[in-house]
């Protein structure tokens, strides 16, 4: 995996967070992960995407480029939602 694996930069104040003691962490909504969990855990790598040439209306492409840095990922997500909504 690449070192930088997030799309957007974090707005977390990491220095302040490092200074907080672990006793301040609220785990009330997170189940404890025990040996059983890790014995069943699987690493799932994302599927490779295929490069395609696609013709889009200029205004549609401009909108996606304006809304998102990773506009191709967003277009893929919109197309995936459409496919999933129309599967029988």
PAZAPA-4460 file (N, C-alpha, C; in steps of 0.05 Angstrom, whole numbers, plus 32768, in hexadecimal, padded with zeros to 4 digits):
% residues 88
    n_x    n_y    n_z   ca_x   ca_y   ca_z    c_x    c_y    c_z   seq   type   mol
   8011   7FE8   8000   8000   8000   8000   8012   8019   8000     1      X     A
   8007   802E   7FF5   8016   8047   7FF4   8014   8054   8010     2      X     A
   8028   8064   8016   8028   8072   8030   8010   8085   8031     3      X     A
   800A   8093   801C   7FF3   80A6   801C   7FDC   8097   8010     4      X     A
   7FC8   808F   8020   7FB2   807F   8016   7F97   808D   801A     5      X     A
   7F97   80A7   801F   7F7E   80B5   8021   7F7C   80C9   800B     6      X     A
   7F64   80CF   8004   7F5F   80E2   7FEE   7F63   80FF   7FF6     7      X     A
   7F59   8106   800E   7F5B   8121   8017   7F6E   8123   802F     8      X     A
   7F7A   8139   8033   7F8C   813E   8049   7F7C   813E   8063     9      X     A
   7F87   8133   8078   7F79   8132   8092   7F79   814D   809F    10      X     A
   7F63   8154   80AC   7F61   816C   80BB   7F66   8167   80D9    11      X     A
   7F6E   814F   80E0   7F73   8147   80FB   7F8C   8155   8106    12      X     A
   7F8B   815F   811E   7FA2   816A   812B   7FB2   8153   8138    13      X     A
   7FC3   8147   8128   7FD1   812F   8131   7FE3   8134   8149    14      X     A
   7FF0   814B   814A   8001   8151   8161   7FF2   8152   817B    15      X     A
   7FDA   815F   817B   7FC9   8160   8193   7FC0   8144   819A    16      X     A
   7FB9   8135   8186   7FAF   811A   818B   7FC4   8108   8197    17      X     A
   7FDD   810B   818E   7FF3   80FB   819A   7FF6   8100   81B8    18      X     A
   7FF0   8118   81C0   7FF4   811F   81DC   7FDE   8114   81EE    19      X     A
   7FC7   810D   81E3   7FB1   8103   81F4   7FB7   80E7   81FE    20      X     A
   7FB1   80E1   8217   7FB5   80C6   8222   7F9F   80B3   8216    21      X     A
   7FA6   8099   8214   7F93   8086   820A   7F7A   8084   821B    22      X     A
   7F7C   808B   8234   7F64   808A   8245   7F4E   809E   823C    23      X     A
   7F55   80B1   822B   7F41   80C4   8220   7F32   80B9   8208    24      X     A
   7F3A   80A2   81FE   7F2D   8096   81E6   7F12   8089   81EE    25      X     A
   7EFD   8091   81E0   7EE3   8086   81E5   7EDE   806E   81D2    26      X     A
   7EDF   8056   81DD   7EDB   803E   81CE   7EBE   8033   81D0    27      X     A
   7EAC   8043   81DB   7E91   8039   81E1   7E82   802F   81C8    28      X     A
   7E88   803A   81B0   7E79   8031   8198   7E8A   801F   8187    29      X     A
   7EA1   8015   8191   7EB2   8004   8181   7EB6   7FE9   8190    30      X     A
   7EAE   7FD3   8183   7EB2   7FB9   8190   7ED0   7FB2   8192    31      X     A
   7ED7   7FA4   81A7   7EF3   7F9C   81AA   7EF9   7F87   8196    32      X     A
   7F10   7F89   8189   7F19   7F75   8176   7F2A   7F60   8184    33      X     A
   7F1F   7F48   8185   7F2C   7F32   8194   7F3B   7F1F   8180    34      X     A
   7F47   7F0A   818B   7F56   7EF7   817A   7F44   7EEB   8165    35      X     A
   7F2B   7EE6   816C   7F18   7EDA   8159   7F14   7EEB   8140    36      X     A
   7F12   7F05   8145   7F0F   7F18   812F   7F27   7F16   811C    37      X     A
   7F3F   7F17   8127   7F57   7F17   8117   7F5C   7EFC   810A    38      X     A
   7F52   7EE6   8116   7F56   7ECC   8109   7F44   7ECA   80F0    39      X     A
   7F2E   7ED9   80EF   7F1D   7ED9   80D7   7F22   7EF0   80C4    40      X     A
   7F32   7F03   80CC   7F36   7F1B   80BC   7F44   7F14   80A1    41      X     A
   7F3D   7F22   808C   7F49   7F1E   8072   7F51   7F39   8067    42      X     A
   7F68   7F39   8059   7F71   7F51   804B   7F64   7F51   8030    43      X     A
   7F57   7F66   8029   7F4A   7F68   800F   7F56   7F80   8000    44      X     A
   7F64   7F79   7FEA   7F70   7F8E   7FDA   7F5B   7F98   7FC6    45      X     A
   7F5B   7FB1   7FC0   7F47   7FBB   7FAC   7F4D   7FB0   7F90    46      X     A
   7F38   7FAC   7F81   7F3B   7FA2   7F66   7F48   7FB8   7F55    47      X     A
   7F58   7FAF   7F42   7F64   7FC2   7F30   7F4F   7FCD   7F1D    48      X     A
   7F51   7FE6   7F17   7F3F   7FF3   7F05   7F49   7FF1   7EE8    49      X     A
   7F37   7FF3   7ED5   7F3F   7FF2   7EB9   7F3E   800F   7EAE    50      X     A
   7F52   8015   7E9F   7F53   802F   7E92   7F41   802F   7E79    51      X     A
   7F31   8043   7E76   7F1F   8044   7E5F   7F1F   8061   7E55    52      X     A
   7F17   8063   7E3C   7F13   807E   7E30   7EF5   8082   7E31    53      X     A
   7EEC   8098   7E3C   7ED0   809D   7E40   7EC9   80BA   7E37    54      X     A
   7EB5   80BD   7E27   7EAD   80D7   7E1E   7E97   80E1   7E30    55      X     A
   7E9B   80F8   7E3C   7E88   8105   7E4E   7E82   8121   7E44    56      X     A
   7E6A   812A   7E4B   7E63   8146   7E44   7E77   8158   7E54    57      X     A
   7E80   816D   7E48   7E94   817E   7E55   7E8A   8189   7E70    58      X     A
   7E71   8191   7E72   7E67   819C   7E8B   7E66   8187   7EA1    59      X     A
   7E61   816E   7E9A   7E60   8158   7EAD   7E7D   8153   7EB8    60      X     A
   7E90   8151   7EA6   7EAB   814E   7EAE   7EB5   8165   7EBF    61      X     A
   7EAF   817D   7EB7   7EB7   8195   7EC6   7EAB   8194   7EE2    62      X     A
   7E92   818C   7EE5   7E86   818B   7EFF   7E95   8177   7F11    63      X     A
   7E9B   815F   7F07   7EA9   814C   7F18   7EC5   8156   7F1F    64      X     A
   7ED2   8162   7F0C   7EED   816C   7F11   7EEC   8183   7F26    65      X     A
   7ED8   8193   7F25   7ED5   81A9   7F38   7ECE   819F   7F54    66      X     A
   7EBE   818A   7F56   7EB5   8180   7F70   7EC9   816F   7F7F    67      X     A
   7EDA   8160   7F70   7EEC   814D   7F7D   7F07   814E   7F71    68      X     A
   7F1C   814C   7F82   7F37   8148   7F77   7F39   812E   7F68    69      X     A
   7F2E   8119   7F74   7F2E   80FE   7F68   7F15   80FA   7F58    70      X     A
   7F11   810A   7F44   7EF8   810A   7F35   7EF2   80EF   7F28    71      X     A
   7F07   80E1   7F1F   7F03   80C7   7F12   7EF7   80B3   7F26    72      X     A
   7F01   80B4   7F3F   7EF7   80A2   7F54   7EDA   80A8   7F59    73      X     A
   7ED2   80C2   7F59   7EB7   80CA   7F5D   7EA5   80C1   7F47    74      X     A
   7EAE   80C4   7F2E   7E9E   80BA   7F17   7E9A   809C   7F19    75      X     A
   7EAF   808D   7F21   7EAC   8070   7F25   7E98   806A   7F3A    76      X     A
   7E98   8079   7F50   7E85   8074   7F66   7E68   8079   7F5C    77      X     A
   7E64   808E   7F4D   7E49   8094   7F42   7E40   807E   7F30    78      X     A
   7E51   8075   7F1E   7E4A   805F   7F0C   7E45   8045   7F1B    79      X     A
   7E55   803F   7F30   7E51   8027   7F40   7E35   8028   7F4E    80      X     A
   7E2E   803F   7F59   7E14   8042   7F66   7DFD   803D   7F52    81      X     A
   7E01   8047   7F3A   7DEC   8043   7F25   7DEA   8025   7F1F    82      X     A
   7E00   8018   7F1B   7E00   7FFB   7F15   7DF3   7FEB   7F2B    83      X     A
   7DFA   7FF1   7F44   7DEF   7FE2   7F5B   7DD1   7FE7   7F5E    84      X     A
   7DC8   7FFF   7F57   7DAC   8006   7F59   7D9B   7FF8   7F44    85      X     A
   7DA8   7FF0   7F2E   7D9A   7FE5   7F17   7D9F   7FC7   7F13    86      X     A
   7DAD   7FBA   7F26   7DB1   7F9D   7F24   7D98   7F8F   7F2D    87      X     A
   7D92   7F78   7F20   7D7A   7F69   7F26   7D80   7F53   7F38    88      X     A
***
